């Protein structure tokens, strides 16, 4: 069950304190779009942050900025862009493959070769 949103002046205090729409909506257990509707109806607006947080950056990167192959000491990771679902869109799938040298070393340690 969702809680009732507080009075407009309480929402204004949260905005003045620097809270974002998602933070306020989470605090009161409602959907961010519901909060946006109530705030817009009351004439309240939250300014967009000028620099996004590192965790909120989009997953998409232009092809020339992507690292398609990452070489780690024990594995190689390939990144491919694949179709996501029946309705279109794309996603990035990371495929981790163990390095052959680590397999050979493991076999040698086990006495198999």
C-alpha positions as CSV (number, residue, x, y, z in Angstrom):
1,X,0.0,0.0,0.0
2,X,1.4,3.4,-0.9
3,X,1.5,6.3,1.5
4,X,-0.2,9.6,0.8
5,X,2.1,12.3,-0.6
6,X,2.8,15.1,1.8
7,X,1.6,18.7,1.6
8,X,3.1,20.9,-1.2
9,X,5.1,22.9,1.3
10,X,6.8,19.7,2.5
11,X,7.6,18.7,-1.1
12,X,9.1,22.2,-1.6
13,X,11.3,21.7,1.5
14,X,12.6,18.5,0.0
15,X,13.3,20.2,-3.3
16,X,15.1,23.0,-1.6
17,X,17.2,20.5,0.4
18,X,18.4,19.2,-3.0
19,X,16.5,15.9,-3.2
20,X,15.6,14.5,-6.6
21,X,12.3,13.3,-7.8
22,X,13.2,9.6,-7.5
23,X,14.5,10.1,-3.9
24,X,11.3,11.8,-2.8
25,X,9.1,9.3,-4.6
26,X,11.0,6.4,-2.9
27,X,10.7,8.1,0.5
28,X,6.9,8.2,0.2
29,X,6.5,4.9,-1.6
30,X,5.0,6.2,-4.9
31,X,6.0,6.1,-8.5
32,X,8.2,9.0,-9.7
33,X,5.7,9.9,-12.5
34,X,3.0,10.3,-9.9
35,X,5.2,12.7,-7.9
36,X,6.0,14.6,-11.2
37,X,2.3,14.9,-11.9
38,X,1.5,16.3,-8.4
39,X,4.5,18.7,-8.5
40,X,3.6,19.9,-12.0
41,X,0.0,20.5,-10.9
42,X,1.3,22.6,-8.0
43,X,3.8,24.5,-10.1
44,X,6.9,22.9,-8.5
45,X,9.9,22.0,-10.7
46,X,13.1,20.2,-9.9
47,X,16.1,21.6,-11.8
48,X,18.1,19.1,-13.8
49,X,21.5,18.3,-12.4
50,X,24.3,19.7,-14.6
51,X,26.6,16.8,-14.1
52,X,25.1,13.3,-13.9
53,X,26.2,10.8,-11.3
54,X,28.6,8.1,-12.5
55,X,26.0,5.5,-11.9
56,X,23.4,7.1,-14.0
57,X,25.3,7.3,-17.3
58,X,23.7,5.6,-20.2
59,X,24.9,2.1,-21.2
60,X,25.2,3.1,-24.8
61,X,28.6,4.3,-26.1
62,X,29.5,5.1,-29.7
63,X,31.4,2.3,-31.4
64,X,34.7,4.1,-31.4
65,X,34.6,4.6,-27.6
66,X,33.7,1.0,-26.8
67,X,36.2,-1.5,-25.6
68,X,35.2,-4.5,-27.6
69,X,38.0,-6.8,-26.4
70,X,39.4,-6.7,-22.8
71,X,42.4,-8.8,-22.0
72,X,42.6,-9.8,-18.3
73,X,45.3,-12.0,-16.8
74,X,43.0,-15.1,-16.6
75,X,40.4,-14.4,-19.3
76,X,39.5,-12.5,-22.4
77,X,36.2,-10.6,-22.5
78,X,34.4,-9.9,-25.8
79,X,31.6,-7.3,-26.0
80,X,29.0,-7.6,-28.8
81,X,26.0,-5.5,-29.6
82,X,23.0,-7.8,-30.1
83,X,19.3,-7.4,-30.7
84,X,17.3,-7.3,-27.5
85,X,14.0,-9.1,-27.7
86,X,11.3,-9.3,-30.3
87,X,10.4,-5.6,-30.3
88,X,13.8,-4.3,-31.4
89,X,16.4,-2.4,-29.4
90,X,19.9,-3.5,-28.7
91,X,21.9,-4.5,-25.7
92,X,25.5,-5.3,-25.1
93,X,26.4,-8.9,-24.2
94,X,29.7,-9.6,-22.6
95,X,31.2,-13.0,-23.3
96,X,34.0,-14.0,-20.9
97,X,36.3,-16.7,-22.3
98,X,39.1,-18.3,-20.2
99,X,42.6,-17.8,-21.6
100,X,44.0,-21.0,-23.1
101,X,47.3,-20.5,-21.2
102,X,45.5,-20.7,-17.9
103,X,43.8,-24.0,-19.0
104,X,47.2,-25.4,-20.0
105,X,48.7,-24.4,-16.7
106,X,45.9,-26.0,-14.8
107,X,46.3,-29.2,-16.8
108,X,50.0,-29.2,-16.1
109,X,49.5,-28.6,-12.4
110,X,47.0,-31.5,-12.4
111,X,49.6,-33.7,-14.1
112,X,47.3,-34.3,-17.2
113,X,49.8,-33.1,-19.8
